[in-house]
Amino acid sequence: MSALHAAVTLRRGEGARVGAERIALLQAVGELGSIRAAAERLGLSYKGAWDAVQALNNLFDQPLVAAHAGGRQGGAATLTPRGEALIAAFRRVEDELARTVERLEQGVIADIWSLGMRTSARNALRGTVSRISDGAVSAEVTLQVADGVEIVAVITRGSVADLGLAVGSPAIALIKSSFIVLAKGEGLMTSARNQITGSLLAREDGPVNSEVTLEIGQGKTLTATITRESAAQLDLKPGDAVTALIKAPHVILAVE
């Protein structure tokens, strides 16, 4: 009979799971000081590793990796104390799980399935509800995702009740990258409810579209998909101050 095996998987909200592969990536970043070098060690593409790091930073209350702008050439990256603590905690859980499996091996163990919604939204940002303004049919819900950074969503009053949203409760903002409009300059006049200014962290150009990522504070990021022509016209470069414009009805809220 084959020995029982178990693996640890953590999950924050509706975002990506954190398993041994993600922990190995964090550990490699800490040892090598570079996301690109960590990707090469683990046989990953640089973009895949970079996206994984940004997803982790977005889904935890504090960033796990501090990365400096470098575009396609990469840049220096270091683990934050929160990232080091996560790795240590994950290893402790792995050790305890291994001991538990040893005790269970003589008995019967049930199948455990990982349940949860998957989403195609490129951006999933965890935050805390700071305000709820009721209307006749809809409600405006404000989510604080970082110090000084809020995202406003307009959802139905029924959805507020179904999700159990209240001031102080946690929630996750889901935003498709194609719903984000980018702008540069000051004194913008726009009807978009959300106007979030950040520093351009990376720009990935494709044949038609460009994927642009902004750091908006405390390691949190927003990624927008715009045409390559628009990216060229705006002359978007790492370090530029860029404003993300998002209509409130385009923000979807989810809870754990």
N, C-alpha and C positions, 0 to 999 in steps of 0.2 A: 504494500500500500504506500502511495506517495505521501510525503510529509505535508502537513498543512502549511500554507503560507498566507500572510496577510500584509497589506500595505496601508500606510497612513495617507489619507487625503483630507485636506482642510478646504473649507469653502467659505467665502465672505459674501453674503447676499446672493445675487444672481450672476456673479462674475465667474471667471475661470477658476478651476480647482487648483489647489496648491498641493502637489504631490512630490514624490522623491525627485522627479525631473526638475521641477522648479527650484527645489531646495538645492539641488546640485548646481544649477545655474547661479543662484545667489552665492553659493560657496565659492564657485570658480571666479566670480566677479570679485569677491573679497580677497582671494588669493592672488589674482592676476592684475587687479586694478583697472580692468578694461572689459567692457561688454563684448567687444569684437574678439579679444583673446579668449574670453570665456566661451563664446560661440564656437570658435575653432576647436577648442579642447573637447567640447561635447558633440561636435559634428553637426552643429546647427547653423542655419543661415544667420547673418548679422541682423537682418530685419526681424526674423522670427524671435531672436533673443532679445532684441531691443523692445519689440512689442510686448513680450512677456514681462520684462522688467517694468515697463510703463503701466501695464495692467495691474501688476502687484502693487505698485505705488498708489494707484487710484483706489484700490479696494481696501487698503489698510488705513487706519486712522492717522498713521504717520508714514512717511516714505521709508522704504527699505533700502533703496539705493540712491545715492546722490551722484547724478551724472552731469557732466558738463557738455555744452553744445559742441558738436563736431561733425554733424552731417554724415555723409556716407563714409567718411574716413574714421568715424568713431571718435572717442575722446576718453578722458580719464573718468573712472567711476569707482566709488568707494561704498562699502556697506555703512549704513547708519547704525547707531546703537540698537534701533528697533529691528533692523535686519539681522544683526548678530544675535539678538535675543530670540528672534523667530527660529533661526537655524538651531540654536541650542535647545529650544523647547521642542522642536520637531524631532530632534535626535532622542530626547528623553522619552517622548511619546512612542517612537519606534522601538526603543529598548523595552518599554513597559508592554507594548503590544506583543513583542516577541515572547516575553515571559508568559503573557496570557494565552497565546496560541499553544505554547508548550503544555499548559495546564488543560487546555481544551482538546488536545490531540487524542486523548483517550475517550472522549465523549462525542457528542453530536453537535455540530456547529451549523447554525442557520445561514442561509444566503443573505447577505446584506447588500442592498442595491442603493446606489447613490441617486437620490431623487432631486428634482429641481428643474426649473425652467431654463432653457437655453435661449439666448437672444442673439440676433444678428447685429444689434446696435454696436457700433465701434466704440462708443464711449459709455462707460458705466462708472458713475462717481457716487461714492457713499457719502452721506451727510446727515444732518439733523434738521428736522422741521423747525424753522424759526418763526414763521407766521402762516396763518390761514385766514384768507378773506373770503367770506361766503357771498355768493350772488344768488339770483333766483334759481338758476339751474346749475351753473358751474361754480367752482371755487378756485381761487388763486392760492397756490401753495408755494411757499418760499423755503428752499432747502439750502442751508449753509454747508458748503463742501470744503471750505478752507477759511482761514482767518481773512475777513474782508471780502470773501467771494461767495456770492449767493446765486442760485439758479431758481428761476421762477417757472412753475408749470401751471397750466390751466387744465383742470380735469373736472369731471362731473361731481356734484355733491355726493351722489351715490357711490362713486369710486373712493371718495374720502372716507366714507363710512365703511365700505367693504375692506379697505386697506387698514382701517384702524388708525388713521393719521391724526396726530395731535401735536401741539407744540412740544418740542423736546423729544419726540419719537424719531428713531432712525429710519431712513429710507434711502433708496438708490435712484439716481436720475439716469435714465437711458436715453441717449441721443445719437441718432444716426449721423455719421460723418458728412453725408450729403446734405443734411439739414443746416449745416453751419456755413454762414457767409463770413468771409474775412475782409477786414478793412484796415487801412493805415491812416495815421494822421489824427489830429485833434478836432474837437468841435463837431463831431459827427451828428447829423440829424437823421434819425431812423425810427421806424415804428416798432422795431424789434424790442421786445420786453427785456431780453437779456443782452447786455453789452459787457463782455468780459475781456479785459485787456490782459495779455500775457506776453511772455518773451518767446520768440520763435526758437524752438529747440531743435527741430529737424524738418527737412523738406526732401521728400522722395518723389522724383519725377518719373512718370511713365510716358508712354507714347502719346496719350491723350490727356490724362489727368495727373494731378500732383496731390500727394498726401502730405499735409502740413500739420505738425504737432506743436502746440503751444504749452509752455509751462505756466500755470495760472496761480501757483502758490502752494507751499508745503508739499512739493513733490507731485502735486496733482497736474494732470495734463488733459488737454482737449485736442482731438484729432479731426481735421476737416479734409474733405475731398473736394477739390476745386479743379477747374480746367488748367492745363499746363500753361495755356496762353494767359489766363488770369494771374497765375503765379509769377509769370515773367513780367507782366505789366505792372504788378505791385512791387516787383524787384525784391521778393521775399528772401531774406538771408538769415542764418542763425544769429540770434541776439537782437533782431528787430523787435520793436514794440508793435504788436498786432492785436486788433480787437476782434473777438468772435461775436457775431450777431446771431442770436437764436430766438425764434418766435416761441412764446410760452406754450402754445398748443402742440409744438413739435417735441416737447419734453414729456417722456413717459416716466411715471413713478412706479417703483416696485418696492416690496418689503420682504424681509426674510420670513 
